[in-house]
Amino acid sequence: MPNEFMSTISWTRNTLAALAASSLLLTCHAQPVPPAAKLNLSVAPGPFQPTMESLTNYHCPDWFRDAKFGIWAHWGPQAVPMAGDWYARHMYVQGHAQYQHHLENYGHPSTNGYKEIIQLWKAEKWDPDRLMALYKQAGAKYFVSMGSHHDNFYLWNSKLHPWNAVNMGPHRDVVADWQRAAKKAGLRFGVSEHLGASYTWFQDSHKSDKTGPLAGVPYDGADPKFQDLCHFPADPSDKGWYSANPRWQQQWFDRIKELVDNYHPDLLYTDGGVPFGEVGRSLVAHFYNADQKRRGGRLEAVYTCKKIGSGEFVEGSYVQDMERGVLSGVNPRPWQTDTSIGDWFYNKNWKFRPVNWTIHMLADIVSKNGNLLLNVVQRPDGSLDPEVEQALGELAQWIAVHGEAIYGTRPWLVYGEGRVKAKGGHFKEDFAYTAQDIRFTTKGKTLYAIALGWPADGRLVIKSLATPADGTGNKIQRVELLGFKGKLDFTQTPDGLVVKLPDQKVSDYTAALKITGTALQPVPFAEVIAPIGPDAKGNFRLGADDAELHGQQIKTESQGGQPNIGFWDKADEWASWKVQFTQPGRFNVSASVATTHGSAEFALEASGQRLIGKPLQTAGWADFKTTTLGQLEARQVGEQLITLRATSAQTWKPINLRWVKFERVAE
């Protein structure tokens, strides 16, 4: 173990002991749990009350609808190991890769736990003014700082919680410094809170190894001195994303209220649905009322959360957030995608997304009345990798030319056209777009058509703008190419608007047309669902929502807050996925399955190969376990059909299926 790390551990232990002695660190389990009726949920006076009916009077402000693009700093102590997301939890899960990483680099979590990682986070190269200038140039109209992740470490100067970035780590008010930089750059400012799930998420830190020389020795989270960070022990039955413990719910309310009251963000993001019923609704009502009072009666606050997990989501009360996914069509209400150019926290084993992926995501989301909130992954020291800065520069060049087709726009009557039709949902963001895929936006009487590629033959065809069969409407008067000052030749036929592009590309990523005319109405035509493409690491995840289901009874349902293919009781019903292999290779194949039958069996067929899955019997239909199917070789590049069905009618037993994964084998 490095000498400097051992010194840090020694300093950390001495410091924490001093804090504990001064009663700054509380022994949390000594406090009684108050009944829900006695929770103190003070809400600023105003028109909003913590009820569903009251919150549905919310209207999303124009600043958010016009902004379209924000950048997020999903950054904190968990970046230190450079091993990816959820490190603070998985370092306490024996057998997990992050546990092994921690053991090899920092020591055993019974003594050297997450508290030591916090002290290693110095942010010594973090320059928020410089980064904000880069983000503004790249097109961001708002910026979001993390407030606290599930690790229960606060990036603001909290008076309620000692584990914060002013007391420890960088000894800076990260939220305040980001906010000053954003305001200086003229950007709206937001904060994200992931704290609601922290209580149950962090309970693994109270456990111990099950095997090995330290089996049964508690991890440091079980020590009462550190339970201000790792939480007081949970009831064994309290395992949901959001805890049922009223004491924790009160802590969450008080601390996020402190964040809102001290920093007055324009936007507040929750990682999940609205937490804890009335408790969460009270926080949202307070956020809205306080913002409206501060602005003299004008409400500009945006609260964004998800329709996922155990939290609450009331349509029209907040802005819907999609994690790493998109919607399938135009949403009448503004919404937001949150995603990242890499892992959520810095991961040295992940490749960054190319800039064309960001541009195509932005165009698709904006065409559907959404905003893109993009995490730009920072190194532990607060700097960016050179390739990230290069990508921001390329994005800035694209925005300088094409921004008018993005900012301040509204959706058209249809979002777009093309062979790729994204099936909406969380964790669905990998699509192989081409110049045949076109996304529409409008601004006043102007229609923009953004092709997600430059056609190889220089000829762009927009089927939605074909001459209508009855000869009325869709009168095209002028077609311009953003970034090109010359005149374009175009013709309108029953098959579409045909535009001849210049020989010199304006962009490698798009061709964006500015179209004016009268009575512009989309001409309908058939579309197809896109094949699933690889993720940044070359792997494939075939989710329940991605499948085409064949049969009368089989359907997509939800178990444990996640979609799965269920009601799969008949042997002659089956599921299939279209997959786009971009390079040949070998893959380890696995599936997430729940079944109450001990002898269930199914077959996966792909590339002329057949793998058999024999899942273990599980405790119930919501108890999913991973089943290994074996190894498959993709010999050809291109679109292929993956099928999953019964091996035979005689041996078939019902299953629930969440996903199938293809994980590339390193050559």
NUSEBA-404179 format. One record per residue (C-alpha): x negated, y negated, z negated; residue in one letter. Coordinates in nm, 3 decimals, decimal comma. Example, Ala and Ser with C-alpha at 12.3 -4.5 7.8 and 13.67 -1.06 7.14 Angstrom:
! residues 2
-1,230 0,450 -0,780 a;
-1,367 0,106 -0,714 s;
END
This chain:
! residues 667
0,000 0,000 0,000 m;
-0,147 -0,345 0,093 p;
-0,303 -0,540 -0,194 n;
-0,103 -0,854 -0,113 e;
0,221 -0,658 -0,140 f;
0,122 -0,512 -0,475 m;
0,047 -0,865 -0,593 s;
0,389 -0,975 -0,475 t;
0,555 -0,687 -0,660 i;
0,368 -0,780 -0,978 s;
0,469 -1,146 -0,941 w;
0,827 -1,042 -0,868 t;
0,855 -0,822 -1,174 r;
0,714 -1,092 -1,400 n;
0,942 -1,357 -1,252 t;
1,252 -1,141 -1,276 l;
1,170 -1,047 -1,632 a;
1,145 -1,416 -1,719 a;
1,475 -1,489 -1,547 l;
1,640 -1,204 -1,732 a;
1,502 -1,328 -2,060 a;
1,645 -1,672 -1,994 s;
1,988 -1,516 -1,926 s;
1,981 -1,635 -1,562 l;
2,021 -1,272 -1,459 l;
2,340 -1,140 -1,616 l;
2,407 -0,783 -1,723 t;
2,724 -0,773 -1,522 c;
2,881 -0,457 -1,660 h;
2,929 -0,620 -1,999 a;
3,206 -0,847 -1,873 q;
3,569 -0,725 -1,873 p;
3,763 -0,688 -1,550 v;
4,047 -0,944 -1,540 p;
4,390 -0,840 -1,412 p;
4,480 -0,971 -1,066 a;
4,749 -1,198 -1,210 a;
4,484 -1,392 -1,404 k;
4,256 -1,470 -1,110 l;
4,177 -1,838 -1,073 n;
4,250 -1,915 -0,707 l;
4,252 -2,294 -0,701 s;
4,348 -2,435 -0,361 v;
4,302 -2,797 -0,252 a;
4,636 -2,976 -0,217 p;
4,772 -2,995 0,134 g;
5,015 -2,842 0,381 p;
4,867 -2,490 0,379 f;
4,964 -2,232 0,119 q;
4,815 -1,883 0,077 p;
5,104 -1,714 0,257 t;
5,133 -1,562 0,602 m;
5,417 -1,796 0,692 e;
5,225 -2,109 0,595 s;
4,898 -2,014 0,765 l;
5,072 -1,949 1,097 t;
5,114 -2,329 1,127 n;
4,744 -2,349 1,209 y;
4,639 -2,487 1,549 h;
4,287 -2,434 1,683 c;
4,114 -2,772 1,736 p;
4,011 -2,888 2,082 d;
3,644 -2,914 1,991 w;
3,628 -2,536 1,957 f;
3,833 -2,473 2,273 r;
3,601 -2,701 2,471 d;
3,271 -2,581 2,321 a;
3,272 -2,227 2,466 k;
2,918 -2,138 2,352 f;
2,756 -2,125 2,010 g;
2,429 -1,986 1,876 i;
2,404 -1,796 1,549 w;
2,110 -1,741 1,314 a;
2,187 -1,394 1,178 h;
1,869 -1,419 0,972 w;
1,757 -1,355 0,617 g;
1,541 -1,126 0,401 p;
1,651 -0,814 0,588 q;
1,437 -0,934 0,880 a;
1,120 -0,875 0,677 v;
1,073 -0,501 0,746 p;
1,145 -0,563 1,118 m;
1,350 -0,242 1,109 a;
1,696 -0,369 1,202 g;
2,039 -0,422 1,055 d;
2,174 -0,296 0,721 w;
1,825 -0,246 0,580 y;
1,922 -0,343 0,225 a;
2,170 -0,056 0,215 r;
1,997 0,214 0,415 h;
1,667 0,179 0,228 m;
1,859 0,342 -0,059 y;
1,991 0,633 0,151 v;
1,751 0,924 0,134 q;
1,696 1,074 0,479 g;
1,776 0,753 0,667 h;
1,502 0,614 0,892 a;
1,503 0,284 0,699 q;
1,461 0,472 0,369 y;
1,157 0,644 0,515 q;
1,024 0,314 0,650 h;
1,059 0,159 0,305 h;
0,893 0,454 0,135 l;
0,594 0,440 0,368 e;
0,548 0,063 0,364 n;
0,675 -0,068 0,031 y;
0,709 0,218 -0,214 g;
0,992 0,411 -0,374 h;
1,323 0,226 -0,423 p;
1,341 0,330 -0,788 s;
1,070 0,071 -0,856 t;
1,007 -0,121 -0,535 n;
1,351 -0,207 -0,408 g;
1,523 -0,480 -0,214 y;
1,429 -0,740 -0,476 k;
1,067 -0,703 -0,360 e;
1,167 -0,748 0,004 i;
1,334 -1,078 -0,087 i;
1,009 -1,217 -0,226 q;
0,829 -1,132 0,099 l;
1,064 -1,351 0,302 w;
0,872 -1,680 0,329 k;
1,007 -1,828 0,656 a;
0,669 -1,998 0,689 e;
0,704 -2,079 1,062 k;
1,068 -2,182 1,053 w;
1,125 -2,519 1,222 d;
1,501 -2,577 1,242 p;
1,470 -2,907 1,433 d;
1,261 -2,746 1,707 r;
1,487 -2,443 1,734 l;
1,800 -2,657 1,742 m;
1,658 -2,857 2,030 a;
1,601 -2,531 2,220 l;
1,953 -2,412 2,145 y;
2,111 -2,739 2,253 k;
1,915 -2,735 2,578 q;
2,026 -2,374 2,634 a;
2,388 -2,491 2,620 g;
2,503 -2,435 2,262 a;
2,776 -2,673 2,149 k;
2,794 -2,534 1,796 y;
2,553 -2,357 1,564 f;
2,626 -2,105 1,288 v;
2,399 -2,031 0,994 s;
2,431 -1,717 0,792 m;
2,552 -1,795 0,440 g;
2,511 -1,448 0,292 s;
2,494 -1,103 0,441 h;
2,612 -0,785 0,267 h;
2,281 -0,794 0,075 d;
2,433 -1,045 -0,173 n;
2,145 -1,289 -0,119 f;
2,261 -1,647 -0,061 y;
2,097 -1,882 0,187 l;
2,247 -2,188 0,017 w;
2,163 -2,362 -0,309 n;
2,414 -2,180 -0,526 s;
2,473 -2,274 -0,887 k;
2,678 -1,957 -0,937 l;
2,426 -1,697 -0,821 h;
2,050 -1,699 -0,892 p;
1,959 -1,477 -0,598 w;
1,938 -1,752 -0,340 n;
1,684 -1,897 -0,098 a;
1,614 -2,202 -0,314 v;
1,516 -1,997 -0,618 n;
1,336 -1,720 -0,428 m;
1,180 -1,630 -0,095 g;
1,131 -1,944 0,117 p;
1,242 -2,177 -0,166 h;
1,448 -2,377 0,083 r;
1,816 -2,451 0,120 d;
1,846 -2,270 0,451 v;
2,210 -2,364 0,512 v;
2,143 -2,732 0,441 a;
1,832 -2,744 0,661 d;
2,018 -2,578 0,949 w;
2,308 -2,817 0,900 q;
2,086 -3,126 0,910 r;
1,921 -3,003 1,229 a;
2,258 -2,927 1,392 a;
2,401 -3,269 1,307 k;
2,083 -3,438 1,433 k;
2,126 -3,254 1,764 a;
2,495 -3,344 1,784 g;
2,621 -2,986 1,741 l;
2,915 -2,866 1,534 r;
2,807 -2,656 1,236 f;
2,936 -2,329 1,094 g;
2,845 -2,067 0,835 v;
2,905 -1,693 0,827 s;
2,996 -1,497 0,517 e;
2,957 -1,121 0,502 h;
2,992 -1,119 0,125 l;
3,338 -0,963 0,094 g;
3,209 -0,617 0,179 a;
2,892 -0,649 -0,030 s;
3,025 -0,490 -0,350 y;
3,097 -0,144 -0,211 t;
2,830 -0,173 0,061 w;
2,551 -0,215 -0,194 f;
2,655 0,064 -0,434 q;
2,402 0,303 -0,279 d;
2,135 0,105 -0,464 s;
2,276 0,253 -0,788 h;
2,214 0,612 -0,678 k;
1,901 0,827 -0,664 s;
1,719 1,078 -0,448 d;
1,893 1,414 -0,428 k;
1,574 1,607 -0,354 t;
1,200 1,566 -0,399 g;
0,976 1,469 -0,690 p;
1,194 1,171 -0,792 l;
1,529 1,347 -0,761 a;
1,770 1,204 -1,015 g;
1,558 0,898 -1,094 v;
1,791 0,599 -1,045 p;
1,711 0,337 -0,784 y;
1,643 -0,013 -0,914 d;
1,998 -0,126 -0,840 g;
2,115 0,081 -1,136 a;
1,904 -0,128 -1,373 d;
2,133 -0,381 -1,552 p;
1,862 -0,648 -1,510 k;
1,914 -0,643 -1,133 f;
2,288 -0,598 -1,110 q;
2,339 -0,967 -1,036 d;
2,186 -0,877 -0,701 l;
2,302 -0,516 -0,658 c;
2,640 -0,557 -0,837 h;
2,792 -0,394 -1,141 f;
2,889 -0,027 -1,092 p;
3,199 0,044 -0,887 a;
3,476 0,284 -0,977 d;
3,409 0,615 -0,795 p;
3,732 0,575 -0,599 s;
3,647 0,221 -0,486 d;
3,483 0,294 -0,151 k;
3,664 0,077 0,106 g;
3,509 -0,197 0,316 w;
3,678 -0,440 0,079 y;
3,680 -0,354 -0,291 s;
3,998 -0,331 -0,498 a;
3,811 -0,464 -0,802 n;
3,966 -0,799 -0,908 p;
3,649 -0,912 -1,082 r;
3,454 -0,886 -0,760 w;
3,736 -1,057 -0,570 q;
3,715 -1,352 -0,811 q;
3,338 -1,372 -0,763 q;
3,379 -1,371 -0,386 w;
3,640 -1,648 -0,400 f;
3,434 -1,869 -0,632 d;
3,113 -1,835 -0,433 r;
3,253 -1,883 -0,085 i;
3,455 -2,176 -0,219 k;
3,127 -2,321 -0,347 e;
2,978 -2,279 0,000 l;
3,275 -2,448 0,167 v;
3,298 -2,732 -0,084 d;
2,928 -2,816 -0,084 n;
2,859 -2,797 0,292 y;
3,195 -2,872 0,457 h;
3,134 -2,653 0,764 p;
3,332 -2,700 1,084 d;
3,357 -2,321 1,116 l;
3,367 -2,035 0,867 l;
3,320 -1,676 0,987 y;
3,415 -1,366 0,788 t;
3,268 -1,028 0,879 d;
3,596 -0,837 0,875 g;
3,959 -0,925 0,828 g;
4,066 -1,179 0,568 v;
3,947 -1,021 0,240 p;
4,160 -0,922 -0,055 f;
4,509 -1,033 0,050 g;
4,618 -1,340 -0,143 e;
4,260 -1,403 -0,259 v;
4,136 -1,443 0,097 g;
4,442 -1,636 0,208 r;
4,384 -1,877 -0,079 s;
4,030 -1,940 0,039 l;
4,146 -2,003 0,396 v;
4,423 -2,238 0,280 a;
4,168 -2,425 0,068 h;
3,929 -2,450 0,364 f;
4,201 -2,593 0,589 y;
4,344 -2,835 0,331 n;
4,006 -2,968 0,220 a;
3,896 -3,021 0,581 d;
4,217 -3,201 0,671 q;
4,193 -3,432 0,371 k;
3,827 -3,510 0,440 r;
3,911 -3,604 0,801 r;
4,204 -3,829 0,713 g;
4,480 -3,588 0,813 g;
4,317 -3,435 1,122 r;
4,243 -3,061 1,091 l;
3,926 -2,953 1,273 e;
3,826 -2,650 1,068 a;
3,796 -2,313 1,240 v;
3,822 -1,989 1,044 y;
3,736 -1,678 1,246 t;
3,779 -1,315 1,139 c;
3,848 -0,972 1,286 k;
4,131 -0,729 1,347 k;
3,918 -0,447 1,213 i;
3,859 -0,271 0,882 g;
4,078 -0,302 0,575 s;
4,117 -0,679 0,580 g;
4,416 -0,878 0,689 e;
4,470 -1,054 1,021 f;
4,775 -1,268 1,087 v;
4,812 -1,370 1,452 e;
4,801 -1,746 1,495 g;
4,661 -1,817 1,148 s;
4,294 -1,799 1,240 y;
4,071 -1,746 1,542 v;
4,026 -1,380 1,630 q;
3,667 -1,259 1,645 d;
3,548 -0,959 1,850 m;
3,222 -0,799 1,737 e;
3,003 -0,701 2,032 r;
3,308 -0,676 2,254 g;
3,550 -0,861 2,479 v;
3,921 -0,872 2,548 l;
4,069 -0,702 2,851 s;
4,253 -1,011 2,975 g;
4,349 -1,371 2,906 v;
4,452 -1,432 2,545 n;
4,700 -1,718 2,499 p;
4,515 -1,817 2,181 r;
4,146 -1,913 2,162 p;
3,920 -1,634 2,036 w;
3,551 -1,558 1,994 q;
3,301 -1,282 2,064 t;
3,007 -1,250 1,825 d;
2,713 -1,055 1,960 t;
2,334 -1,051 1,967 s;
2,051 -1,043 2,218 i;
1,907 -0,755 2,013 g;
1,969 -0,588 1,680 d;
2,143 -0,808 1,424 w;
1,822 -0,845 1,224 f;
1,477 -0,833 1,383 y;
1,394 -0,483 1,501 n;
1,053 -0,423 1,655 k;
1,187 -0,112 1,831 n;
1,467 -0,292 2,020 w;
1,439 -0,461 2,357 k;
1,607 -0,797 2,402 f;
1,900 -0,846 2,635 r;
1,813 -1,002 2,972 p;
1,946 -1,351 3,041 v;
2,184 -1,226 3,311 n;
2,366 -1,023 3,043 w;
2,423 -1,339 2,837 t;
2,542 -1,536 3,141 i;
2,782 -1,264 3,253 h;
2,919 -1,223 2,898 m;
2,972 -1,598 2,875 l;
3,154 -1,623 3,208 a;
3,377 -1,323 3,134 d;
3,467 -1,442 2,784 i;
3,538 -1,802 2,887 v;
3,761 -1,681 3,172 s;
3,974 -1,507 2,906 k;
4,010 -1,815 2,682 n;
3,727 -1,714 2,450 g;
3,401 -1,847 2,309 n;
3,066 -1,669 2,291 l;
2,873 -1,683 1,961 l;
2,527 -1,542 2,036 l;
2,274 -1,435 1,774 n;
1,926 -1,539 1,881 v;
1,708 -1,296 1,687 v;
1,441 -1,461 1,471 q;
1,124 -1,306 1,339 r;
1,088 -1,286 0,958 p;
0,875 -1,602 0,961 d;
1,152 -1,793 1,139 g;
0,987 -1,813 1,480 s;
1,108 -1,667 1,811 l;
0,929 -1,416 2,029 d;
0,788 -1,571 2,350 p;
1,027 -1,368 2,566 e;
1,323 -1,505 2,367 v;
1,207 -1,861 2,424 e;
1,163 -1,782 2,792 q;
1,519 -1,646 2,810 a;
1,651 -1,962 2,641 l;
1,468 -2,167 2,903 g;
1,624 -1,965 3,186 e;
1,965 -2,002 3,026 l;
1,911 -2,379 3,003 a;
1,836 -2,391 3,376 q;
2,155 -2,200 3,456 w;
2,366 -2,417 3,226 i;
2,230 -2,737 3,380 a;
2,379 -2,631 3,715 v;
2,686 -2,430 3,613 h;
2,796 -2,588 3,286 g;
3,087 -2,773 3,447 e;
3,250 -2,437 3,521 a;
3,223 -2,344 3,151 i;
3,266 -2,637 2,912 y;
3,605 -2,794 2,861 g;
3,771 -2,541 3,092 t;
4,087 -2,339 3,044 r;
4,179 -1,996 3,183 p;
4,356 -1,956 3,516 w;
4,663 -1,738 3,569 l;
4,430 -1,435 3,591 v;
4,084 -1,406 3,438 y;
3,919 -1,258 3,746 g;
3,885 -0,972 3,987 e;
3,640 -0,700 4,090 g;
3,562 -0,334 4,057 r;
3,461 -0,377 3,693 v;
3,759 -0,420 3,464 k;
3,633 -0,437 3,108 a;
3,850 -0,238 2,871 k;
3,874 -0,464 2,569 g;
3,773 -0,389 2,214 g;
3,495 -0,415 1,958 h;
3,155 -0,272 2,059 f;
3,234 -0,281 2,431 k;
2,995 -0,517 2,601 e;
2,787 -0,317 2,849 d;
2,918 -0,344 3,202 f;
2,742 -0,315 3,537 a;
2,873 -0,633 3,699 y;
2,802 -0,720 4,063 t;
2,882 -1,005 4,301 a;
3,218 -0,839 4,363 q;
3,317 -0,924 4,005 d;
3,452 -1,279 3,990 i;
3,568 -1,481 3,691 r;
3,798 -1,786 3,710 f;
3,817 -2,103 3,501 t;
4,009 -2,426 3,556 t;
3,966 -2,792 3,471 k;
4,249 -3,021 3,576 g;
4,329 -2,940 3,940 k;
3,993 -2,774 4,000 t;
3,951 -2,397 4,012 l;
3,610 -2,242 3,951 y;
3,526 -1,892 4,075 a;
3,206 -1,747 3,926 i;
3,072 -1,438 4,102 a;
2,863 -1,230 3,859 l;
2,583 -1,184 4,108 g;
2,462 -1,317 4,442 w;
2,598 -1,106 4,731 p;
2,321 -0,939 4,930 a;
2,483 -1,031 5,262 d;
2,545 -1,391 5,156 g;
2,919 -1,346 5,198 r;
3,154 -1,394 4,904 l;
3,509 -1,258 4,924 v;
3,773 -1,364 4,670 i;
4,075 -1,139 4,707 k;
4,288 -1,338 4,463 s;
4,280 -1,634 4,703 l;
4,398 -1,447 5,011 a;
4,663 -1,594 5,236 t;
4,995 -1,488 5,077 p;
5,209 -1,247 5,276 a;
5,491 -1,503 5,298 d;
5,252 -1,771 5,423 g;
5,326 -2,014 5,139 t;
5,091 -2,141 4,868 g;
4,716 -2,095 4,824 n;
4,623 -2,384 5,051 k;
4,244 -2,418 5,016 i;
4,121 -2,768 5,101 q;
3,759 -2,770 4,987 r;
3,501 -2,516 4,865 v;
3,173 -2,623 4,708 e;
2,885 -2,421 4,562 l;
2,752 -2,548 4,229 l;
2,384 -2,631 4,270 g;
2,409 -2,676 4,649 f;
2,473 -3,012 4,818 k;
2,542 -2,885 5,169 g;
2,870 -2,792 5,332 k;
3,003 -2,437 5,309 l;
3,185 -2,249 5,582 d;
3,494 -2,065 5,457 f;
3,799 -1,896 5,602 t;
4,119 -1,777 5,437 q;
4,256 -1,442 5,553 t;
4,517 -1,191 5,430 p;
4,223 -1,005 5,270 d;
4,083 -1,298 5,075 g;
3,897 -1,627 5,077 l;
3,572 -1,557 5,265 v;
3,283 -1,796 5,191 v;
2,946 -1,800 5,368 k;
2,678 -1,885 5,112 l;
2,348 -2,059 5,197 p;
2,041 -1,851 5,276 d;
1,860 -1,981 4,970 q;
1,997 -1,849 4,640 k;
2,107 -2,102 4,382 v;
2,084 -1,835 4,110 s;
1,986 -1,471 4,083 d;
2,270 -1,420 3,836 y;
2,579 -1,591 3,978 t;
2,735 -1,779 4,265 a;
2,983 -2,034 4,131 a;
3,236 -2,200 4,360 l;
3,430 -2,518 4,294 k;
3,763 -2,490 4,476 i;
4,030 -2,752 4,533 t;
4,363 -2,701 4,701 g;
4,736 -2,694 4,646 t;
4,968 -2,431 4,497 a;
4,676 -2,204 4,408 l;
4,828 -1,876 4,293 q;
4,651 -1,540 4,251 p;
4,745 -1,269 4,499 v;
4,770 -0,941 4,303 p;
4,574 -0,629 4,398 f;
4,463 -0,303 4,236 a;
4,159 -0,290 4,007 e;
3,951 -0,011 3,853 v;
3,803 0,043 3,506 i;
3,427 -0,011 3,491 a;
3,187 0,275 3,420 p;
3,007 0,262 3,086 i;
2,650 0,135 3,116 g;
2,351 0,199 2,888 p;
2,276 -0,018 2,586 d;
1,949 -0,204 2,532 a;
1,774 0,120 2,431 k;
1,906 0,322 2,726 g;
2,164 0,512 2,519 n;
2,535 0,559 2,587 f;
2,827 0,548 2,346 r;
3,150 0,689 2,487 l;
3,415 0,556 2,253 g;
3,774 0,662 2,208 a;
3,895 0,336 2,363 d;
3,673 0,391 2,669 d;
3,826 0,726 2,759 a;
4,085 0,806 3,021 e;
4,327 1,047 2,856 l;
4,494 1,325 3,053 h;
4,817 1,465 2,907 g;
5,149 1,369 2,753 q;
5,062 1,391 2,384 q;
4,693 1,305 2,350 i;
4,641 0,936 2,267 k;
4,420 0,679 2,097 t;
4,498 0,620 1,731 e;
4,322 0,471 1,426 s;
4,174 0,666 1,136 q;
3,971 0,490 0,867 g;
4,002 0,159 1,049 g;
3,834 0,291 1,365 q;
3,983 0,420 1,689 p;
3,976 0,788 1,770 n;
4,135 1,024 2,019 i;
4,404 1,208 1,825 g;
4,722 1,413 1,862 f;
4,494 1,643 2,059 w;
4,697 1,953 1,991 d;
4,725 2,103 2,340 k;
4,447 2,294 2,511 a;
4,544 2,168 2,857 d;
4,499 1,799 2,762 e;
4,156 1,641 2,799 w;
3,950 1,321 2,804 a;
3,706 1,175 3,053 s;
3,465 0,883 3,084 w;
3,294 0,719 3,381 k;
2,927 0,657 3,306 v;
2,672 0,460 3,510 q;
2,328 0,622 3,483 f;
2,065 0,365 3,582 t;
1,773 0,607 3,565 q;
1,728 0,983 3,531 p;
1,633 1,135 3,197 g;
1,715 1,375 2,919 r;
1,965 1,297 2,644 f;
2,052 1,443 2,306 n;
2,432 1,465 2,295 v;
2,642 1,443 1,979 s;
3,003 1,373 1,888 a;
3,191 1,236 1,586 s;
3,473 1,482 1,510 v;
3,730 1,545 1,239 a;
3,916 1,875 1,224 t;
4,086 2,074 0,949 t;
4,020 2,396 1,140 h;
3,705 2,596 1,079 g;
3,683 2,746 1,427 s;
3,744 2,445 1,655 a;
3,545 2,440 1,978 e;
3,525 2,217 2,284 f;
3,317 2,178 2,599 a;
3,152 1,868 2,745 l;
3,072 1,876 3,116 e;
2,842 1,635 3,299 a;
2,597 1,651 3,588 s;
2,689 2,013 3,653 g;
2,598 2,111 3,296 q;
2,820 2,237 3,015 r;
2,757 2,184 2,644 l;
2,961 2,347 2,367 i;
3,061 2,164 2,051 g;
3,148 2,359 1,737 k;
3,238 2,101 1,471 p;
3,238 2,182 1,102 l;
3,568 2,189 0,920 q;
3,624 1,852 0,752 t;
3,826 1,747 0,449 a;
4,093 1,576 0,657 g;
4,179 1,405 0,983 w;
4,001 1,085 0,874 a;
3,688 1,268 0,759 d;
3,452 1,250 1,058 f;
3,122 1,435 1,084 k;
2,861 1,435 1,358 t;
2,842 1,748 1,571 t;
2,531 1,821 1,779 t;
2,608 1,957 2,125 l;
2,257 1,995 2,264 g;
2,051 1,834 2,538 q;
2,166 1,722 2,881 l;
1,960 1,609 3,178 e;
2,082 1,330 3,406 a;
1,911 1,408 3,734 r;
2,076 1,147 3,954 q;
2,123 0,772 3,926 v;
2,474 0,635 3,972 g;
2,827 0,679 3,846 e;
2,917 1,017 3,700 q;
3,224 1,165 3,533 l;
3,193 1,305 3,181 i;
3,474 1,535 3,068 t;
3,560 1,685 2,731 l;
3,818 1,960 2,705 r;
3,902 2,291 2,537 a;
3,669 2,581 2,610 t;
3,980 2,796 2,648 s;
4,347 2,799 2,551 a;
4,286 3,103 2,329 q;
4,012 2,942 2,116 t;
4,141 2,582 2,108 w;
4,199 2,415 1,772 k;
4,306 2,047 1,739 p;
4,042 1,779 1,679 i;
4,014 1,403 1,634 n;
3,727 1,247 1,829 l;
3,573 0,904 1,761 r;
3,287 0,901 2,006 w;
3,034 1,093 2,212 v;
2,674 0,966 2,213 k;
2,398 1,021 2,466 f;
2,063 0,930 2,307 e;
1,771 0,912 2,549 r;
1,479 1,147 2,475 v;
1,141 0,972 2,492 a;
0,931 1,116 2,771 e;
END
